[in-house]
Amino acid sequence: MLKFFKYLAITEGISAILLFFFAMPMKYIFDNPIFVKHIGMAHGVLFTAYIVVATILKFSQKWNFLKYLEICVASIPPFGTFYIEKKYLKNA
């Protein structure tokens, strides 16, 4: 499950970067919202899956609340999940 979470974290991070640095500029600078629709949907699904799997792992891995909170909060800013992958999931 940790290995799956590692790949999920990387994929969620990539989707956030694509959303913030490609799709949103395409929408607001070039008036082309189609990328936000598709990339935004993928990012939303991946974000939700990340939080759900983190919650499952909190109980199965017996993470303390601060570690769990750090892992969940890191999913909000771009590049945050890459930090989590390096800090906690490197050897998964």
C-alpha positions in Angstrom: 0.0 0.0 0.0 2.9 2.4 0.7 4.3 1.8 -2.8 0.9 2.6 -4.3 0.7 5.7 -2.1 4.2 6.7 -3.3 3.1 6.6 -7.0 -0.2 8.3 -6.1 1.7 11.2 -4.4 3.9 11.6 -7.5 1.0 11.5 -9.9 -1.0 14.0 -7.7 2.0 16.3 -7.6 2.4 16.2 -11.4 -1.3 16.9 -11.9 -1.1 19.9 -9.6 1.8 21.3 -11.5 0.0 20.8 -14.8 -3.1 22.5 -13.4 -1.4 25.5 -11.9 1.4 26.1 -14.4 -0.2 25.0 -17.7 -4.0 24.7 -17.6 -4.7 27.8 -15.6 -2.4 30.1 -17.7 -4.0 28.6 -20.8 -7.4 29.6 -19.4 -6.7 33.0 -18.1 -4.0 34.2 -20.5 -5.1 32.5 -23.7 -8.8 32.2 -23.0 -8.8 28.4 -23.5 -10.6 26.7 -20.6 -10.7 23.2 -22.0 -7.4 22.2 -20.3 -8.7 23.3 -16.8 -11.8 21.1 -17.3 -9.8 17.9 -18.0 -6.7 18.4 -16.0 -8.7 19.9 -13.1 -11.0 16.8 -13.1 -8.0 14.4 -13.0 -6.3 16.5 -10.3 -9.5 16.5 -8.2 -9.8 12.7 -8.4 -6.1 12.2 -7.6 -6.3 14.7 -4.7 -9.3 12.9 -3.2 -7.6 9.5 -3.7 -4.4 10.9 -2.0 -6.4 12.0 1.1 -8.4 8.8 1.3 -5.3 6.6 1.0 -3.4 8.8 3.5 -6.3 8.3 5.9 -6.2 4.5 5.4 -2.4 4.4 5.9 -2.7 6.6 9.0 -4.5 3.7 10.8 -2.7 0.8 9.1 0.8 2.3 9.6 -0.1 3.8 13.0 1.0 7.3 12.0 0.7 10.0 14.7 -1.7 12.9 14.0 1.1 15.4 13.2 2.6 13.1 10.6 -0.8 12.5 9.1 -1.5 16.3 9.1 1.8 17.1 7.5 1.1 14.5 4.7 -2.4 15.9 4.1 -1.4 19.6 4.1 1.5 18.9 1.8 -1.0 17.9 -0.9 -2.2 21.5 -1.2 0.8 23.5 -2.5 2.5 22.5 -5.7 5.5 20.3 -5.1 4.3 19.4 -1.6 3.7 15.7 -2.4 7.2 15.4 -3.8 8.5 16.5 -0.4 6.4 13.8 1.3 7.5 11.2 -1.2 11.2 12.0 -0.4 10.7 12.3 3.3 8.4 9.4 4.1 8.0 7.2 1.0 11.6 7.0 -0.3 12.1 3.4 0.6 8.5 2.2 -0.2 
